[in-house]
Each structure stands twice: as structure tokens, then as C-alpha cells.
């Protein structure tokens, strides 16, 4: 029989409910702090974009616009051409290095989806002021970084329709058989062979 691993907290809560601890937990005082989040408040935090691009905002950006935004918002940390800087990692290059002893993980060599690049920039950059870029600026910077890595042409325009269609060099690099001998068994939930 398949048994999922449970965290220590989950195991403790199950034990409490099975052995009489459940009502004791319910009897704990309720402090009524805060309030339930509204759908609008939840939407403000629900920013992640999956590989298929579902939920990408409206807007668009070109490589040329991205170059300008990059120079003003990103170059001080990542270098003027994405080569890396005193604070930020290298964003350009590294193709063909992942299977070597010294892999260089960049937008062009490591990231599997262009939508993930957009998502990360949108939520976490610039480092000193995350979520301060408009959707147009994020599309533009994404276009520029993809262009610097030779993935899209100079005239590329990124938006909610074009971005998910970008084929990243490492798109299939995260799908490999697991070489560990202890995980080669076929998943089974009932009537399993030993």
C-alpha cells in the first residue's frame, strides 16, 4: 500500500485528533485577528504564471524598449550586457555548459520557459524594488534578455500570445529518468508486487 510521507506537524495533528487531542485544539482561544482576504486582495498576490502563459497580463514590449529598461533598471546589478555584475548573476551565455563540470546557469542556458523568466522578473526584480515594473516593461526586459541569448530576433515583440510560444534551449532539460536505484520501482497503490 502506498503511504505518503507526512510532515512532523501533520503527524502530530493526526495523532491529536485520533487520541483525543482534537477537541483540546478546538478549545483554544480564538483571537479574531485580521480579516478574511477579499478576492481583489488575493488577486494581488496571485501573480505566478505557468509555462502555458495562463494569466499573463495585457501589454507588450519590444527588444529595443527592453534594452532601455534594462540599462535603467537591471544593468547596475547584472552588467551592461547581462554578463553579471557585482551583485547580480550572469544572465547571458552558458549554452552547452550544463552537462559539464562547470555549468553556467543563465536565462539562455538553464531556464526552461520564457514565461518563467517573465514571472520571475515581474515578481522579484529589480532587487531593490520588486514588482515596480509595469507589465510593458517586464515584457520588454524579457524580450531583451531572450534576444541577448539569441533566442528571439531583434524585432521580437513579447506579449501574452507570443511569450508562451518561445522555445527555450533547455525546455526539455528538466525531464530525465531518475538514476537513483531506490526510485526505479513502478508507482503502486494497491495489490503491489514486492
N, C-alpha and C positions, 0 to 999 in steps of 0.2 A: 504494500500500500504506500502511495506517495504521501509524505508528510512534509509540508513546507516548514522551513526554519522560521522560528518566531523570535522576535527581539526579547530581551530580558523583561522589558516593560510589558509587552503583550502577554508573555508567560505569567508574569505576576498578576496581571489583571484577570486572566482566565482563572488562575488558582483562587484568587479572592472571590470571584463570582461563584465558582464551584464549591468552595468550602466556607461559605457563609460570610465572606467579606464584602460581597456586593452591596447589601443594604447599608453597611457601615460607610461605604463610599458615598452612597446616595444621601446619607445623613450629614455629610459635610456641609458647613455653612456656605450659602451662595451669596457672593458679594455684589452681584449685579453691576459689575464694572463694564463700561463700554456699551456698545450697541451693535445690533446685527448690521453687517455691511450691506449697503444698497447695491443693486445691480450696476449702477454707474460707478460706485467705488470699486467693485470687483473688476469691472472692465478696465479701470485704470491700472490695475496690477496684472491683468491677464494679457500680457504682451507677447508671449512666446509664439514663434512662427515655426510650424512643422516643415519638413522637406518639401511638401507639395505646395507650400505658399499660402495655405488657407489662413485668412486673417491678415494678410498683408494690407497695409493702409493704402489709400489713394495717394497719388503723387507720382513723380518721376524724376530722374536725374541722368545727366549725360556724363561721359568720361571727362570732358572739358570742365564742366561745373564741379565735378568731383575733385579735380586737380586743385582748384581754387580753395574748396572747403578743406581738403587735406592739408594744404600749405598753412592755412589759418588755424586749424583745429588739431591736427594729428602729427605734423612734421616735427614739432618740438620734442616729442617722445619717441617717435618711430623713424626719424630720419627723413630727409627731404624726398627720398625716392623709395621709402619703405625698407631701407637696408638695416633698420634697427638703430636705436639711439641709446642715450644714457639711461633712460627709464624703460622705454617700450621695446618689445621684442621685434625681431625681423619679421616683415610681412610679405616679402617678395623673395622668390627663388626657392631653392631646395628640391626642385623636381628631380626625381631619380635617386634621392638620398635616403628614403625611408627604410629601405632594406639593407642599409649599410650600418657600420658600427657607429657612425656619427650622423644620425638623421637630422635634417633641418626641417622643422615643422612650421610651415608658413601657410598663408591663405592659398597659395598656388600649389603647394605640395601635399598638405595634410587635410585641409577642410573638405568634407565630403559633399556639402551642399552650399550653393550660393545663398540660399535663404537663411542658412545658419550664420553666414557672415553678416548679412543684413541684421538678423536678430541680435547678434552679439553687439554690433556697433550701436544699434538703436538703444539697447538696454544699459550698456556698460561704458560707452565712450562719449565724449572724451573722459579720460580718467578723473580729471579734476571737476567735471560737471556732467555726470551721466544723465542720459535722457534729455539733454538740452538741444540736440539737433532736431530739426524738422524732418518729416518723412522725406521731403525732396532732397535734403542734404544727405540723409542716410543712403537713399538710392544712388545719389551722385558719388559719394565716397566709395560705396560698394562697387559701382561701375568702374571707378578709377583703379581700385585695388585689383579687380579682376583683369583690367587692361594691363596694368603693370606686370601681372603674372602671365600675360599672353593668352588669356582665356577668352576675352571678348575683344572685338576690334575697336579702333579709335572712335568710330561713330556710334558705338553702342549706346542705347537708351535703356535704362533699367526701370521697370515698374512692376506692378502686381502680376502682369501677364508674362513679361519677358524673363524676370528673375528666376522663377522656378524651372524654366526651360534650359538654363545654363548647365552644361555638363562639366562638372569639376573633374580634374585629373584623378583624384583619389576617391571618386564616388563609390567604387566597389571595394575600396581598400579596407573597409571595416568588416567585411563578410569573409571570414576564413574559418576553416574547420579548427576546432579546439584541439591542440596537440596533447593535452594532458590525458594520461591513461585513465584517470579516475572519472572522467566525464564522457567516455565513449559509449556508454550504455544508452540504449533507446529509452526515451522517457516512457514511463508506465505508471498508471494509477491503480489498476486492479488486475487480478489474475496474472501477475507478472512472473516470468521465469526467473530463476535465481541466476 
